[in-house]
């Protein structure tokens, strides 16, 4: 069996939810190329349908905090995956009062989809990877 990113024996799944499909597929290609399974969705409702129809385990969820139904979706995911990591995807136009799900880390959507942005996103995912492994080995 192949060892996957984020540790363990299966490839880890990162669900990317955003209405900007250009961004979703840009990030998805980067993650796929580095050993993750990236699953794109335009809205939380679409993501829920994909996850529950395929019984897909989700290790990391990346989504804008203002996305309708996000908090409830995170609760559902955490009931079966308590180690779920959440990245609150911030846009320039996001209202400052939008609260992300508990435990989420903030990451601004890149203005330019270049090598520097690619490196920043990979660094974030690798940091989540290390924290996930630490919580499993110490939790």
N, C-alpha and C positions, 0 to 999 in steps of 0.2 A: 504494500500500500504506500502511496506517495505521501511524504510529509508536507504539510502545507504551511503557508504564511500564518502568523499568529499562533504558531506552535500546534502540536497535536498531529494526528494522523490523517486528517482530511483537509482539503483546501478550505480556507476560511472565506466566508461570504460577507461582502460589503454591499449593502443596499443603499443606492444613491437616489434620492428623491428631489427633483427640482423641475420647475416648468421650463427651464432653459436646457433643452435637450442637447444643445451643442456642448455645454459644460458637462452634462451627465455622461455623454459618450466620450468626451476628451478624458475625463478622470477615469472612466471605466476602462478605457484602453490602457492607460498607465498602470492601473491596478492589475488588470489581466496579465499584462506583460511581466509583472513582478511576482506572480504566483498566487494572486487572490482571485476569487470569483466575484466579479462586479455585476450587480443586477440593477438595471436602470428602471426608473418609474417616474412618471410625470407628476403624479399626485399621490397622497397617502392612500386614497381609495384604491388606486391601481396597485400600489405596493402591497396593501393588505390582500388583495385578490391573488397576486402572484405568490406571496409567502404562504398563505393558507391553502391555496389550491395545490401547490407543489410540496407542501410541508417542508419548506425551506428553512434550515437553521440560519439565523442572522447573527453575525458576530459584531458587526459595526453598522450603524445606521447614520447616514449623512443626510440631513434635511434642514430646510429653513424652519426656524422656531415658530413662525407665524402660520405655517401650513395647517390648514383645517384638519382637525382630528389627530394631530401628531402626538399629543400627550397620551391620549387613549391608546393609540397604536403602540407607543413605547411601553405602556403598562402591559398590554397583551403580549408583546414580545418578551418582556422581562419575566413574565410568568413561566415561560418555558426556557428562557436563556437569561438567567440572573446576571451573568457576566457581560451582557450586552453593553457595548460602548456606543455613545451617541455624540455626533459632531453637529453642533448648531451652525448651519451654513448662513453666514451673514452677507447681506447685500448692502450696497450703498444706500438704497432707499428704505431699508428696514426701519420701522419705528423703534426708537430707543427703549420703549417699554415692553417690547416682546420678550417674554420669559421663555427660556429653553426648558426642556425636560430636566428634572433633577440629575445631577452628575454629568451633564453635557459639557463638552469643551467647545469654545467658540473658534470658528475659522472663517476668515473673510474669503469670499469668492474672488478668484484672481481677476484683475482687470485685463491682463494679458495672459494668454495661454502659451507660455514660453518655458524654457528650461528651468529658469529660476522658480517659477510657479510649480512646475512639476516636482522639483526637488523639495520645496516647502511641503507639498501635500504628502510626498513619500515619507519625509521626516516625521510628519504628524502621525501617519498610519503606523510607522515603525515604533514611535513612542507609545502609541496605544497598544501595539503588539507586546512591547516589553511590560507595560503595566498589566496587561491581561495575564501574561505568564506569571508575573509576580503575585497577582491576586490568587491565581490557581495554586501556586506552590506554597504560598503563605496563608491562604484562606482556608 
